[in-house]
């Protein structure tokens, strides 16, 4: 038998073995659609597919990190009691949703809050800089992407100035998300180190130091907490609105985001998110976690802004954000408005949306006219025809702006917003922060923002969408399965 024949038989055995192993291993504790996507990849490319599955197929965090999250959740549940909501006019299903969120993420629903919207990119940065400059005790800063450029330099300088005047400043930034931007190490890491700021990378990847996990598990949260009195959260990162990439600049792309500032008891919940992530990355449990129950929670009253922090991610046993989104969509009786830059629903969300239309609910979806990520954009587009056929109104925000805000409003009563996209990555792989809010003034303002989107959007018509080219349809069909590779 020649060497070529031996090699052929050996590869045949390996090929067959990998396929058989995949049939046993891949479907274990996975959704059928996810398992099918992985099996297709492995069956078409057995060796390469199995290597990719080994690197990207495990969506859970290390055991010790999950244990830290469980510990923080127990602390929060014990020290941050749930208030008696009483009768404030909120629908029954809202109270039930809050109870579910409490069970999943430990955070209570609290009243006595105030909020302010920042739909303008520069205005939001300026407001955060002003808040940092006013800090007296602590500044806790956590963002998916932080990059020091001409637009964001004032933010970084404010952090340093706060540290220099004796304020406790701590910074968390996602490792891979920021590292992939040009010259991040030279522009940002060098500045952070030279300035003496106390900062850490979130979910760092460094095999030589024992830091290894699935590389696309990322901390996607964006939050800033000042003195445990004022907090910002939403969709915006600390970087120029063009994200400093040559391809974005060449295409003229700009990101449009939405940040919201809060005062009141819910700030302690956002603060707890930072405490949780700082503990996960450093092993240091901040002493000021005691402040979670330091304030006596005010009694609810009519007109209160009720708010609840909803953490989610692979450190939790459930997909907390997906459960919340689906619960609200099934509860809707009049109207649902969804805004998401990356909209790739799983089967459960797709049926929740289309079932709402079948009940007579008016469902609108705001997306961008163009995409900044080829695979995600075409996977997203692959759902449009079925959504339009079901009766969903799709609004495409005018190019070259990427509508990056992420929020849902239900029946003009309840809103959810934050860092979470409505895609399978945000449901299963990213650590996210969402805020569930009930309050007429808040909803009125958010609806005004949605109206401003509508003014700059074009409604997608089913007849026109069906005329898209063969090549676009082919790209959609190829990219759609990749969205399920969790």
Secondary structure by P-SEA (a helix, b strand, c coil): ccaaaaaaaaaaaaaaaaaaaaaccccccccaaaaaaaaaaaaacaaaaaaaaaacccccccaaaaaaaaaaaaaaaacccccccccccccaaaaaaaaaaaaaccbbbbccccccccccaaaaaaaaaaaaaacccbbbbbbccccccccaaaaaaaaaaaaaaccbbbbbbbaaaaaaccccccccaaaaaaaccccccccccccccccccccccccccccccccccbbbbccccccccccccaaaaaabbbbbbbbbbbcccaaaaaaaaaaaaaaaccccccccccccccccccccccccbbbbbbbbccccccaaaaaaaaaaaaacccbbbbbbcbbbbcaaaaaaaaaaaaaccbbbbbbbcccccaaaaaaaacaaaaaaaabbbbbbcccccccccccccccccccccccccccccccccccbbbbbbbcaaaaaaaaaaaaaaaaabbbbbaaaaaaccaaaaaaaaaaccccccc
